[in-house]
Amino acid sequence: MKAFSHFIFSLSFFIVMMNTGYSQTTQKPVLNHIAVFVNDLQKSTDFYTNIIGLEIMEEPFKDGRHTWFTLGTQGHLHLISGAKKGMEQIKDRHICFSVGSVEMFIENLNKNKIEFTNWKGDSKTPTVRVDGVKQIYFQDPDGYWIEINNDHL
Protein backbone atom coordinates (compact mmCIF):
# COMPACT_ATOMS: atom_id res chain seq x y z
CA MET A 1 0.00 0.00 0.00
CA LYS A 2 2.94 2.31 0.70
CA ALA A 3 4.10 1.93 -2.91
CA PHE A 4 0.62 2.67 -4.19
CA SER A 5 0.55 5.84 -2.07
CA HIS A 6 3.88 6.78 -3.66
CA PHE A 7 2.30 6.22 -7.09
CA ILE A 8 -0.64 8.48 -6.26
CA PHE A 9 1.70 11.15 -4.89
CA SER A 10 3.84 10.92 -8.02
CA LEU A 11 0.79 11.16 -10.24
CA SER A 12 -0.55 14.18 -8.34
CA PHE A 13 2.88 15.79 -8.43
CA PHE A 14 2.97 15.19 -12.21
CA ILE A 15 -0.35 16.98 -12.69
CA VAL A 16 0.76 19.98 -10.62
CA MET A 17 4.10 20.19 -12.43
CA MET A 18 2.56 19.95 -15.88
CA ASN A 19 0.42 22.95 -15.01
CA THR A 20 3.21 25.06 -13.52
CA GLY A 21 6.18 24.58 -15.86
CA TYR A 22 9.81 24.93 -14.88
CA SER A 23 12.42 27.62 -15.20
CA GLN A 24 16.00 27.74 -13.96
CA THR A 25 15.29 31.21 -12.60
CA THR A 26 12.10 30.36 -10.70
CA GLN A 27 13.17 26.87 -9.56
CA LYS A 28 9.76 25.37 -10.29
CA PRO A 29 9.93 21.56 -10.41
CA VAL A 30 9.45 19.44 -13.50
CA LEU A 31 8.31 15.86 -13.74
CA ASN A 32 11.10 13.30 -13.55
CA HIS A 33 9.16 10.05 -13.32
CA ILE A 34 6.04 8.22 -12.25
CA ALA A 35 6.58 4.89 -10.49
CA VAL A 36 4.04 2.06 -10.72
CA PHE A 37 4.39 -0.91 -8.36
CA VAL A 38 3.50 -4.10 -10.28
CA ASN A 39 3.08 -7.79 -9.53
CA ASP A 40 4.39 -9.36 -12.75
CA LEU A 41 7.07 -7.16 -14.33
CA GLN A 42 7.15 -8.97 -17.68
CA LYS A 43 3.39 -8.95 -18.08
CA SER A 44 3.20 -5.24 -17.21
CA THR A 45 6.19 -4.42 -19.43
CA ASP A 46 4.51 -6.18 -22.35
CA PHE A 47 1.25 -4.32 -21.64
CA TYR A 48 2.81 -0.85 -21.52
CA THR A 49 4.90 -1.63 -24.62
CA ASN A 50 2.32 -3.38 -26.81
CA ILE A 51 -0.99 -1.92 -25.64
CA ILE A 52 -0.06 1.63 -24.59
CA GLY A 53 2.81 1.91 -27.08
CA LEU A 54 5.51 3.25 -24.77
CA GLU A 55 9.20 2.93 -25.62
CA ILE A 56 11.51 1.14 -23.19
CA MET A 57 14.62 3.04 -22.19
CA GLU A 58 17.78 1.91 -20.45
CA GLU A 59 17.45 1.65 -16.69
CA PRO A 60 20.51 1.83 -14.45
CA PHE A 61 19.70 -0.86 -11.87
CA LYS A 62 19.79 -3.91 -14.16
CA ASP A 63 18.42 -5.97 -11.27
CA GLY A 64 15.44 -7.50 -13.07
CA ARG A 65 12.99 -5.55 -10.90
CA HIS A 66 12.58 -2.45 -13.09
CA THR A 67 11.43 -1.39 -16.54
CA TRP A 68 11.73 2.25 -17.51
CA PHE A 69 9.77 3.91 -20.32
CA THR A 70 10.36 7.29 -21.86
CA LEU A 71 7.48 9.75 -21.82
CA GLY A 72 9.35 12.12 -24.14
CA THR A 73 10.20 15.48 -22.63
CA GLN A 74 7.62 14.91 -19.88
CA GLY A 75 9.76 12.36 -18.01
CA HIS A 76 9.68 8.61 -17.47
CA LEU A 77 7.38 5.85 -16.31
CA HIS A 78 9.05 3.28 -14.04
CA LEU A 79 7.57 -0.16 -13.44
CA ILE A 80 8.87 -1.74 -10.25
CA SER A 81 8.13 -5.37 -9.45
CA GLY A 82 7.18 -6.68 -6.03
CA ALA A 83 3.53 -5.68 -5.57
CA LYS A 84 1.11 -8.16 -4.05
CA LYS A 85 -1.81 -9.34 -6.20
CA GLY A 86 -5.29 -8.00 -5.71
CA MET A 87 -4.73 -4.37 -4.71
CA GLU A 88 -8.05 -2.59 -5.25
CA GLN A 89 -7.95 0.33 -7.66
CA ILE A 90 -10.50 3.06 -8.30
CA LYS A 91 -11.00 4.96 -11.55
CA ASP A 92 -10.53 8.37 -9.91
CA ARG A 93 -6.83 7.45 -9.52
CA HIS A 94 -5.52 6.93 -13.02
CA ILE A 95 -2.72 7.59 -15.46
CA CYS A 96 -3.72 9.46 -18.60
CA PHE A 97 -2.09 9.31 -22.02
CA SER A 98 -3.16 11.47 -24.96
CA VAL A 99 -3.27 10.01 -28.48
CA GLY A 100 -3.98 11.44 -31.91
CA SER A 101 -7.04 9.22 -32.43
CA VAL A 102 -9.06 7.58 -29.66
CA GLU A 103 -10.80 5.49 -32.33
CA MET A 104 -7.50 4.05 -33.62
CA PHE A 105 -6.46 3.30 -30.04
CA ILE A 106 -9.77 1.51 -29.49
CA GLU A 107 -9.02 -0.65 -32.54
CA ASN A 108 -5.78 -1.77 -30.84
CA LEU A 109 -7.64 -2.51 -27.59
CA ASN A 110 -10.25 -4.56 -29.46
CA LYS A 111 -7.55 -6.44 -31.41
CA ASN A 112 -5.86 -7.33 -28.11
CA LYS A 113 -9.16 -8.12 -26.35
CA ILE A 114 -8.68 -5.38 -23.74
CA GLU A 115 -11.98 -4.31 -22.18
CA PHE A 116 -12.61 -0.56 -21.91
CA THR A 117 -15.44 1.74 -20.89
CA ASN A 118 -16.49 5.35 -20.77
CA TRP A 119 -16.19 7.30 -17.48
CA LYS A 120 -19.53 5.99 -16.15
CA GLY A 121 -18.52 2.43 -16.98
CA ASP A 122 -21.75 1.70 -18.80
CA SER A 123 -20.66 1.80 -22.43
CA LYS A 124 -17.76 1.36 -24.83
CA THR A 125 -18.69 4.71 -26.39
CA PRO A 126 -16.07 7.29 -25.36
CA THR A 127 -17.03 9.97 -22.89
CA VAL A 128 -16.97 13.41 -24.52
CA ARG A 129 -16.09 16.09 -22.00
CA VAL A 130 -17.69 19.55 -22.11
CA ASP A 131 -14.52 20.82 -23.87
CA GLY A 132 -14.90 18.20 -26.63
CA VAL A 133 -12.11 15.85 -25.49
CA LYS A 134 -12.91 12.15 -25.99
CA GLN A 135 -11.81 9.70 -23.28
CA ILE A 136 -11.93 5.98 -22.51
CA TYR A 137 -10.79 3.96 -19.49
CA PHE A 138 -9.33 0.49 -18.96
CA GLN A 139 -7.10 -1.30 -16.48
CA ASP A 140 -3.54 -2.58 -16.72
CA PRO A 141 -2.58 -6.09 -15.50
CA ASP A 142 -2.43 -4.85 -11.88
CA GLY A 143 -5.76 -3.08 -12.08
CA TYR A 144 -4.38 0.47 -12.32
CA TRP A 145 -6.82 2.59 -14.30
CA ILE A 146 -5.62 4.21 -17.50
CA GLU A 147 -7.34 6.99 -19.38
CA ILE A 148 -6.74 7.52 -23.08
CA ASN A 149 -7.90 10.83 -24.53
CA ASN A 150 -7.31 13.08 -27.52
CA ASP A 151 -6.45 16.22 -25.55
CA HIS A 152 -3.31 17.76 -27.06
CA LEU A 153 -3.07 21.14 -25.32
N, C-alpha and C positions, 0 to 999 in steps of 0.2 A: 504494500500500500504506500510505503514511503516513496518508492520509485514512481508510482503513479502520481503522487502529489508533486514530485519533481517535474513530471511531464506536464501537468496542468500549469504549474508555475512557469515553466519554459514557454508553453503555448501562450499564456497570458502576457508574458514578457515580450514575446514575438509581436503580438498584436499592438502593444503599446509602442514598441520600437518602430514598427512599420509606419505608425502614424506620427512619429516625432522626428524621424530622420537623425542624421549624425553629422557633426562638424567638428573638425579638430579644434576650432576656436571655442565652441560651446560645450564640448565634452559630453554631448548626448550619446547614449549607447546605441549600438547597432546589434542586430541579431548575429549570433555566432552559430548556434545550433539548437535543435530541438532533439531531445532524447526520448525514445520510446522503449520501454521495458517489455521484452517479448519472451514467450515461452519456447518457441521453436525458431531459432535464428534462420535456418535455411528456408523454412516455409515462409517466414516473413520477408526475407530477402527476395525470394522469388516473387512474392506478391507485389512488393514495392517496385521491383524491376519490371515485371511483365504486365501487371495490371495498372499500376499508377504510371509507369514509364519513367521512373527516376534512374539516373546514371550513378553507378557505384564509383566511388573515389577511393584512393588509397587511404587506409587508416593506420595510424602509427603503432597500435598495440600488438597486432598480429598474434593475438592470443586465442582466436577462434570464438570469441564472445561478442565481437562487434562487426557491424557493417555500417559504413558511412556512405551517404548519398549527397551529391551536390544539389543545392537548390539555387544554383546560379549565384548572382551577386547577393541574394538574400541570406545565404548561409548554408548550413548543412542539416541533414536529418541523420541521427545516429540511432541504429537499432542495437540494443544491448540485451543479450540473452540472460536468462535466469529467473524470469517471472514465473509464478505459479499459475496453473490453469484455472480458468473459471472466474477471473476478476470481472465483476459487473461493470458495465460501461453505460453511460447515458449519452444521448445524442447532443445534449447541450454542450458537452465537452467533445470537441472534434478538431481534426486537422482539416484545413481547406486548401485545395489546389485549384487554380484557375486554368482552364483550357480554352482553346480557340472555338471548339464546337462540343457542346454537351451531347448532342446527338451522336457524333462520331465516337465519343467516349462511351456512351451507352451501348453502341454496337460492340465495342471491345468487352464490356461487362457481359453482355448477352452471349457472345462467342465463348467466353470463359465461364459461363454459368454462375456469375456473381449476382446475387440478389441485390436490388436497390429499391429505394422508395423516395417519395417526396418528403418534405419536412413533417407532415402529419403522419406519414407512415401508412397511408391508405391507398396509395396508387403508385404506379411506375411513371406517371406523368410528372415531369419536373415541376417543382414549385417555381413560380415567377414572382419575384419580390416586387414591391411597389416601384422600385427604380428600374424594373425590366430585366434584372439579372436572373437567369435560370440556374437552378440548383437541384442536385440529387444527393442522396446519402446512402452509404453502405458501410459495412464493417470489414476490418482487416482480420487476419487469422486469430488475433487475440481479442477481437471484439471492439477495438478502438473504432470510433465512428470517423468517417471521412466524408467531407463534403467536396463535391466537384461543382464548380460554377464557371460561368463565362464572363466574370467581372475582371476586366483588364484596365483598371484605373491607372 
